[in-house]
Amino acid sequence: MRALVVQHDHVTEPGLVGARLQERGYDLTVITVVPEHRHHAPNVTFDFPDADGWDLIVSLGAPWSVYDETTVGSWIGGELALLRKAHHLGVPVLGVCFGAQALTTALGGSVQAAPRPEIGWVEVDTDDPSLVGPGPWFQWHYDRCVLPPGAREVARNAVCAQAFRAGRSLGVQFHPEITTAMVRGWIETGGAQQCVRHGVDPAELITVSRAMEPTARVNARRLVDGFLGQAVGSVD
């Protein structure tokens, strides 16, 4: 089974989600859109592969906004086309944070600024714990999804829709893939200033994330298994 993983920047890796997919027998092909030396100037040129021929596509997070084409550049159009075609072909997509926002945009929804940012570990209200558990889930975002026609909201909190289903695809606003190394990487590439600006202690965030590692691993495994069971139809 072949899974395409769209990694938008050098810090946000497949992490716990990728590890569980490999445990479930998936061969991961990871493509990185923006190289490290262009992290603060992400308007690169990038050609996405065709959606055909994959059993699963994962679109990961990113430190940018889907709708900010001035910053992101033209490559976002290529990713939206990839996700749209995958959906129409029946290739399941797992969109994570930026990836969920790209998925909702590709399918006719939109993305807008959230009423407030979320940075840290947050529980969510869920209609389907077998697919999306209550968490706690790691959050780091400033935007929120306006769901596309026909999508079903699965989980939420006071800030935004936290998970939605659209056909065989699933979008989640939180980060099930998170590792402590990723949190540290985000903090070191500009996140420390964001944390301080919003009243979050960066050092404490790393400490809490390290303590949450066992819980995060269990939650990620359950989410991936739920996704594969409901969206892909496979069983463990």
N, C-alpha and C positions, 0 to 999 in steps of 0.2 A: 504494500500500500504506500502510495506516494503523497506526501504532504508538502505543499509550498508554504514557506513562512516568509512573510514580508516584514523585514526588520528595517525600520525607517532610519534609525541612527545607531551609532556604534555602542551605545550604553544599554539600550533596551533590548535585551536578548530573549529568546524563547523561554529560558528559565525553567520553572517548575512545570509549565504547560508542555514545553518541548520534551522534558524528561518523561512525563507521563505518556505522551504520544509515542515516544520511542519504546517505552515499556509495553505499550499496546500493539507494537509491531509496525509502526509507521517509520518510513525512511524520510528524513527531513531534508529538504533542499532549502537552505536559508539564503535569501538575497538581501543585501544591505543597500538601501537607496542612497543615503547621504553618508559619505565617508567621514572619518573623524576630523580631517583637516578642513572640512566644510560645515562643521556642526553649527557655526554661528552665521553661515551664509548658505542655507540649504537649497537654494534655487538652482539645483544641478539638473543636468540632462540625464534621464534614465529611461531605458526601454524595459517594460515589464513583459514577462513571458505570457503566452496565451493561456487562457483559463482551461482549455481542453487538455485532457491527459492527466489531470490531478484527481486524487481521491478526496482531497481536503485542502482548504486554503486557510491560513491563519494570518490575520493582519494585526500587527502589534501596535503598541503605543508610540507616541512621539511628543516632543516638547513644543509643537506648533499647533496652529488651528487649521482645520480642513478648509475653512472659508477664507483664509488669509493667503490668497494666491500671490500677492506681492512678495511675501516672505518665502513661501514654499516654492513657488515657481510652477512651471507647466507640468511637472511630473505627477501632480495630484490628479490631473485629468486621466492619465494613463492608468493609475490605480483604480479610479472610479470605474473606468471601462472594464478593467479586469474583474472587479467584484460584481459588476452588473452582469457580465457575460457568465460568470460562474453561477450566479443565482439562476439565470435563465437555463443553464445547462443542468441544473440540479446538483452542482458541486457544492457541498456544504462549506460555509464560511464561518469561522470563529473570529469576530472582530473584538479587539481589546482596546478600550479607551479611544485613542485616535482612530484605531481600526474600526471600532463600533460606529464612530462618527462618520467615517468614510463609507461604511456599509449603509447607514441610514441615508446618507446623501446620494449614494449610487442608486438606491431603490426608490427615490422620489421624496424622501424626507428632507430635513435640513438640520443645521447646527446653529446654536445661538449661545451667547454668553450666559453662564449659569448665574443665579442670583448671588452666589458667593462661591469661592473656591473650596475644594475639599482636599486637605493634605493630611494623611495619617490613616489610622485603622478605624473603620466604620462598619457598623452592622446595617443590614438592609432588611426591608419587609419583602417577603417573597410569597408568591402564589404557588410555587412549585419547588419545594425543598429538594426533590430528587434531581432537579436540574441545576438550580441555583440556591445554594444554602444561604442562611442568614449572615454568614461570616464569622468573625470580622474579616473584612476585605480591605486591602490597601488601596487608597485613593490618592491621586495627584492630578487634578484637572481644574480647568477654569470654564469649560464649555459644557453644554448638554445637548442631547439628541431630541429633535422633534421627529417622532416616529413616522416612517413612510406608510402609505395606505396599505392596509391589510396586515400590518405587523401587530403582534400581541405583546403588550408589556408583561413581563414576568416578575420583575422586582423593582423596588423604588425606595426612595427616602424623601425627606422634605426638600431636597435640592433638585432632584432629577429622576428620570427613569434610569434604573441601574442595570436592567437587563431586558432584552426583548428578543422575541422569535420572529423570523420572517421566512416562511417556508422551511427549508432544512437548515437555515443559518441562525446563528445566535450572536448577538452583540452584548457586550458587558462594559459598563462604564468604569468598573474597578479593574485592578491588576492581579489576576490570579497567578500570573507567571512570576511574581515578585520574589526577589532574593535580597538579602542584606547588601550584597555587592552591588546590585542595581540601585538600591536606595542611596548608597554611598556615591555611586557614579553620578546620579542625578544631582546630588548635593554639590559635588565637586565641579559640575558643568553649569553652574548658575543657580541651582536650586537653593543653596544656602541663603542667598539674598531674598528669594521668594519666601522661604520659611520665616525668616525674621520679619519680613514685611507683613505677614499674616499671623504673627504671634506663635509660631511653631519653633521650638528649639531644635536645630538640626542634629546636635549630638544626641539629644534624647530620642529623636525619631529613629536614629540608627540603633540605639540601645533597645528600644521597644521592638523594632523590627527583628533584631537578632533573637530576642526572647520569643517572638511570634513564629519563628521558623518552623517548629513542628506543626503548629496549627495551620500555617499557610500551606505546608506540604499536603496535609490531609485534605484541606479545602480544595486545593488545586486538583488533586486526584479525583475527588468526588465530582467536581465540575466537568472535568474532561470526560470522565466515565458517563456522566449524565448526558453530556453533549453527544458522545458517540452512540449511546443507547437510543436517544430520542431523535437526533438529527440524522445520524448515519445508519442507525438500525443494527449496529453490532452489539454483541453481548460479551461480557467477560467470561 
